Each structure stands twice: as structure tokens, then as C-alpha cells.
Amino acid sequence: MTEKNILAYFNTPEQAQSVAAKLQGLKVEHMSIDRFSRYAGEGSNEPILTSTMSSLASVTQDGTFTKDAGVLTAADVTASGMSDGGGGGPTGKDILLTVVVDESSHHEALAIIEQSGGFI
């Protein structure tokens, strides 16, 4: 049995979950829904303490980041204060539906995803 992979992007988790329910009738080997962002690490709501500053990214983006992600985050235009305020993270299709289906169901799965507004 040969398998095919599909990566489909959606605007909301509900859209991806709706498509996942429709795909259940096919020969699905694996399926997952994940949200992704520009940078590794999660934002933090902790107040910034003036006596401790771990990185420029932690100050400008109010988050906790790994060292590498902190460098990328601090270099982003939204960290400078000179942007138009678009620092809210990715907008649009930031929900990823990963599907592994039997090859015989591949084209049908693609059609279901596209008809439901997914981006492949």
C-alpha cells in the first residue's frame, strides 16, 4: 500500500477540523492539526523587570525565546517601533492540516480540501 502526504493550510482550527471530519471516510493513515508561528517559543504575559533583560526580543516583543529565535525576533521590522504595528504574528493561513492517505484516496482528499477552502 503506497501512501501520499498532504499539507494543507487554513485560517482557523475549526476549518481544519471540519475538513478532517470529512476526510475520515477515506483511507487515512495519519492526520494532525497544528498552529505555527514565525518564531519558535511562546509569548509571555510576564511583566518586564528593569533589573533583568534576557534579550532585546524579550523587551520589544514581550516574549520568551530561545537564543536563535530571539535574534530573529529582535531583527524583525515589528521590533523596531518603526513598523505600522503589524506585530501580532502571522495572519491568514497559520493552521496546518497534515494528512497521510492511501494513494487510492489521494485525489479525492485533495478535492475535499480545496473545496473546503484549504490551501495546498
Contacts in CASP RR format, 6 or more apart in sequence:
PFRMAT RR
TARGET T0000
AUTHOR 0000-0000-0000
METHOD contacts of the structure
MODEL  1
MTEKNILAYFNTPEQAQSVAAKLQGLKVEHMSIDRFSRYAGEGSNEPILT
STMSSLASVTQDGTFTKDAGVLTAADVTASGMSDGGGGGPTGKDILLTVV
VDESSHHEALAIIEQSGGFI
1 102 0 8 1.000
1 103 0 8 1.000
2 102 0 8 1.000
2 103 0 8 1.000
3 29 0 8 1.000
3 100 0 8 1.000
3 101 0 8 1.000
3 102 0 8 1.000
3 103 0 8 1.000
4 100 0 8 1.000
4 101 0 8 1.000
4 102 0 8 1.000
4 103 0 8 1.000
4 106 0 8 1.000
5 98 0 8 1.000
5 99 0 8 1.000
5 100 0 8 1.000
6 97 0 8 1.000
6 98 0 8 1.000
6 99 0 8 1.000
6 100 0 8 1.000
6 101 0 8 1.000
6 106 0 8 1.000
6 109 0 8 1.000
6 110 0 8 1.000
6 113 0 8 1.000
6 120 0 8 1.000
7 96 0 8 1.000
7 97 0 8 1.000
7 98 0 8 1.000
7 120 0 8 1.000
8 16 0 8 1.000
8 19 0 8 1.000
8 96 0 8 1.000
8 97 0 8 1.000
8 99 0 8 1.000
8 113 0 8 1.000
8 118 0 8 1.000
8 119 0 8 1.000
8 120 0 8 1.000
9 93 0 8 1.000
9 94 0 8 1.000
9 95 0 8 1.000
9 96 0 8 1.000
9 97 0 8 1.000
9 118 0 8 1.000
9 119 0 8 1.000
9 120 0 8 1.000
10 16 0 8 1.000
10 19 0 8 1.000
10 93 0 8 1.000
10 95 0 8 1.000
10 96 0 8 1.000
10 97 0 8 1.000
10 117 0 8 1.000
10 118 0 8 1.000
10 119 0 8 1.000
11 92 0 8 1.000
11 93 0 8 1.000
11 94 0 8 1.000
11 95 0 8 1.000
12 95 0 8 1.000
13 33 0 8 1.000
13 35 0 8 1.000
13 95 0 8 1.000
15 95 0 8 1.000
15 116 0 8 1.000
15 117 0 8 1.000
15 118 0 8 1.000
16 33 0 8 1.000
16 95 0 8 1.000
16 96 0 8 1.000
16 97 0 8 1.000
17 33 0 8 1.000
18 116 0 8 1.000
19 97 0 8 1.000
19 112 0 8 1.000
19 113 0 8 1.000
19 116 0 8 1.000
19 118 0 8 1.000
20 31 0 8 1.000
20 33 0 8 1.000
20 97 0 8 1.000
20 99 0 8 1.000
22 112 0 8 1.000
22 116 0 8 1.000
23 31 0 8 1.000
23 99 0 8 1.000
23 101 0 8 1.000
23 109 0 8 1.000
23 112 0 8 1.000
23 113 0 8 1.000
26 101 0 8 1.000
26 102 0 8 1.000
26 105 0 8 1.000
26 108 0 8 1.000
26 109 0 8 1.000
26 112 0 8 1.000
27 101 0 8 1.000
27 102 0 8 1.000
27 104 0 8 1.000
27 105 0 8 1.000
28 99 0 8 1.000
28 100 0 8 1.000
28 101 0 8 1.000
28 105 0 8 1.000
28 109 0 8 1.000
29 100 0 8 1.000
29 101 0 8 1.000
29 102 0 8 1.000
30 98 0 8 1.000
30 99 0 8 1.000
30 100 0 8 1.000
31 97 0 8 1.000
31 98 0 8 1.000
31 99 0 8 1.000
31 100 0 8 1.000
32 97 0 8 1.000
32 98 0 8 1.000
33 95 0 8 1.000
33 96 0 8 1.000
33 97 0 8 1.000
33 98 0 8 1.000
34 95 0 8 1.000
34 96 0 8 1.000
34 98 0 8 1.000
35 94 0 8 1.000
35 95 0 8 1.000
35 96 0 8 1.000
36 90 0 8 1.000
36 94 0 8 1.000
36 96 0 8 1.000
37 89 0 8 1.000
37 90 0 8 1.000
37 94 0 8 1.000
38 76 0 8 1.000
38 89 0 8 1.000
38 90 0 8 1.000
39 65 0 8 1.000
39 69 0 8 1.000
39 70 0 8 1.000
39 72 0 8 1.000
39 73 0 8 1.000
40 65 0 8 1.000
40 66 0 8 1.000
40 68 0 8 1.000
40 69 0 8 1.000
41 64 0 8 1.000
41 65 0 8 1.000
41 66 0 8 1.000
41 69 0 8 1.000
42 63 0 8 1.000
42 64 0 8 1.000
43 61 0 8 1.000
43 62 0 8 1.000
43 63 0 8 1.000
43 64 0 8 1.000
44 58 0 8 1.000
44 62 0 8 1.000
44 63 0 8 1.000
44 64 0 8 1.000
45 62 0 8 1.000
46 63 0 8 1.000
46 64 0 8 1.000
48 58 0 8 1.000
48 59 0 8 1.000
48 62 0 8 1.000
53 59 0 8 1.000
54 64 0 8 1.000
55 65 0 8 1.000
55 67 0 8 1.000
55 70 0 8 1.000
55 74 0 8 1.000
56 70 0 8 1.000
56 74 0 8 1.000
56 79 0 8 1.000
57 63 0 8 1.000
57 65 0 8 1.000
57 69 0 8 1.000
57 70 0 8 1.000
57 71 0 8 1.000
57 73 0 8 1.000
57 74 0 8 1.000
57 79 0 8 1.000
58 64 0 8 1.000
58 65 0 8 1.000
58 70 0 8 1.000
60 73 0 8 1.000
60 74 0 8 1.000
60 79 0 8 1.000
60 80 0 8 1.000
60 81 0 8 1.000
61 73 0 8 1.000
61 74 0 8 1.000
61 76 0 8 1.000
61 78 0 8 1.000
61 79 0 8 1.000
61 87 0 8 1.000
65 73 0 8 1.000
73 79 0 8 1.000
77 83 0 8 1.000
78 85 0 8 1.000
78 86 0 8 1.000
78 87 0 8 1.000
78 88 0 8 1.000
78 89 0 8 1.000
93 118 0 8 1.000
93 119 0 8 1.000
97 113 0 8 1.000
97 118 0 8 1.000
99 109 0 8 1.000
99 113 0 8 1.000
101 109 0 8 1.000
110 120 0 8 1.000
113 120 0 8 1.000
114 120 0 8 1.000
END
